[in-house]
Amino acid sequence: MLHIAPEACFEKKFRQHFGDGYLSADLENPDVMLRMDITNIPLNTGQFDLIFCGHVLEHVQNDAQALAEFHRILKPEGRAVVSVPLFGDVTFEDPTIEDPGERERLFGQPDHVRNYGLDFVDRAAAQGFDVTIIRPDGVANPSNMEKMKLNADEVVFFCCKRATPDHGSSAVRMV
């Protein structure tokens, strides 16, 4: 398992579960096992069964290249669990905006480069993934959602590497 920008709340559990098969990575965090840029991953093709990437891609200028790299390093039929903040149906980005104040005004944080929409599915499909959209209320009852502080509007994209490398349309499911 490759854990991008590891969250402390998940890292310990992932390390316990995956043991020597766990690798944490980040561009800037010195406490990870590997410092790297996810648009140019220095790892072998077909090396991982699973990638976990939470709230990172909205910081990455070339998210298509990052998704292509995820696809490359996953084993056949490997999976990437990806979350991004969502703002409607259609992604808004403007790469000419470099001013941190303007980025904060438009994207909510000075280091964000886009506001994703549900069309994230199309971005992942273009890199060879079939995508299942997992909604918290599809897997947890209201009591458990409140207990776990799950936001009903925040979804997780479960991206499965296609057995055949058809880059284009995606089989999309909603859970």
ZIPEDA-V709837 format. One record per residue. N is the residue number from 0. RES is the residue in three letters. PSI is psi in radians with two decimals (* if undefined). D_FIRST is the distance of its C-alpha to the first C-alpha in whole Angstrom. Layout:
n->(N,N)
res->(RES,RES)
psi->(PSI,PSI)
d_first->(D_FIRST,D_FIRST)
This chain:
n->(0,1,2,3,4,5,6,7,8,9,10,11,12,13,14,15,16,17,18,19,20,21,22,23,24,25,26,27,28,29,30,31,32,33,34,35,36,37,38,39,40,41,42,43,44,45,46,47,48,49,50,51,52,53,54,55,56,57,58,59,60,61,62,63,64,65,66,67,68,69,70,71,72,73,74,75,76,77,78,79,80,81,82,83,84,85,86,87,88,89,90,91,92,93,94,95,96,97,98,99,100,101,102,103,104,105,106,107,108,109,110,111,112,113,114,115,116,117,118,119,120,121,122,123,124,125,126,127,128,129,130,131,132,133,134,135,136,137,138,139,140,141,142,143,144,145,146,147,148,149,150,151,152,153,154,155,156,157,158,159,160,161,162,163,164,165,166,167,168,169,170,171,172,173,174)
res->(MET,LEU,HIS,ILE,ALA,PRO,GLU,ALA,CYS,PHE,GLU,LYS,LYS,PHE,ARG,GLN,HIS,PHE,GLY,ASP,GLY,TYR,LEU,SER,ALA,ASP,LEU,GLU,ASN,PRO,ASP,VAL,MET,LEU,ARG,MET,ASP,ILE,THR,ASN,ILE,PRO,LEU,ASN,THR,GLY,GLN,PHE,ASP,LEU,ILE,PHE,CYS,GLY,HIS,VAL,LEU,GLU,HIS,VAL,GLN,ASN,ASP,ALA,GLN,ALA,LEU,ALA,GLU,PHE,HIS,ARG,ILE,LEU,LYS,PRO,GLU,GLY,ARG,ALA,VAL,VAL,SER,VAL,PRO,LEU,PHE,GLY,ASP,VAL,THR,PHE,GLU,ASP,PRO,THR,ILE,GLU,ASP,PRO,GLY,GLU,ARG,GLU,ARG,LEU,PHE,GLY,GLN,PRO,ASP,HIS,VAL,ARG,ASN,TYR,GLY,LEU,ASP,PHE,VAL,ASP,ARG,ALA,ALA,ALA,GLN,GLY,PHE,ASP,VAL,THR,ILE,ILE,ARG,PRO,ASP,GLY,VAL,ALA,ASN,PRO,SER,ASN,MET,GLU,LYS,MET,LYS,LEU,ASN,ALA,ASP,GLU,VAL,VAL,PHE,PHE,CYS,CYS,LYS,ARG,ALA,THR,PRO,ASP,HIS,GLY,SER,SER,ALA,VAL,ARG,MET,VAL)
psi->(2.34,2.15,1.90,2.30,1.13,2.27,2.33,-0.63,-0.42,-0.54,-0.83,-0.79,-0.74,-0.73,-0.74,-0.77,-0.77,-0.27,-2.23,-0.21,0.13,2.37,2.17,2.52,2.59,2.73,-0.69,-0.48,2.05,-0.17,0.09,2.93,-0.50,2.18,2.18,2.82,2.18,-0.07,-0.06,1.28,2.12,0.88,2.82,2.58,2.39,0.56,-0.47,2.58,-0.54,2.42,2.36,2.09,1.75,2.10,0.94,-0.76,-0.44,-0.17,-0.17,2.13,-0.87,1.34,-0.50,-0.73,-0.68,-0.78,-0.64,-0.67,-0.70,-0.82,-0.76,-0.78,-0.15,2.55,2.86,2.30,0.38,2.99,2.55,2.17,2.02,2.34,2.50,2.65,2.38,2.48,1.15,-2.65,-0.54,2.32,2.39,2.19,2.65,1.71,-0.19,-0.24,1.94,-0.30,2.15,-0.64,-0.73,-0.66,-0.72,-0.73,-0.76,-0.63,-0.04,-0.32,2.58,-0.31,0.13,2.57,-0.02,2.82,2.02,2.61,3.14,-0.23,0.06,-0.57,-0.77,-0.64,-0.76,-0.70,-0.65,-0.31,0.15,0.40,2.53,2.47,2.33,2.23,2.10,2.06,2.45,-0.68,-0.11,-0.24,-0.13,2.53,2.88,-0.66,-0.79,-0.61,-0.75,-0.76,-0.71,0.03,0.70,2.37,2.14,-0.39,-0.18,2.12,2.88,2.38,2.05,1.78,2.04,2.18,2.23,2.50,-0.60,2.42,0.69,1.91,1.99,-2.05,2.64,2.52,2.06,2.31,2.67,2.22,*)
d_first->(0,4,6,10,13,12,14,16,16,12,11,13,12,8,9,12,10,7,9,9,6,5,6,8,11,14,17,20,18,19,17,14,12,13,16,15,17,15,18,18,14,15,12,13,14,12,9,6,6,5,6,8,11,14,17,17,18,21,22,21,24,23,20,21,20,16,16,17,15,12,14,14,11,9,11,14,14,10,10,10,11,13,16,19,23,25,29,30,30,30,28,31,30,32,31,35,34,33,35,33,36,36,32,32,35,34,30,30,29,30,27,26,27,27,27,25,27,26,26,22,22,24,22,19,21,23,20,19,18,19,19,19,21,20,23,23,26,25,23,25,28,30,31,27,26,29,27,24,25,24,26,27,27,23,21,17,17,14,14,14,15,18,19,22,21,24,24,26,26,24,24,24,24,24,23)
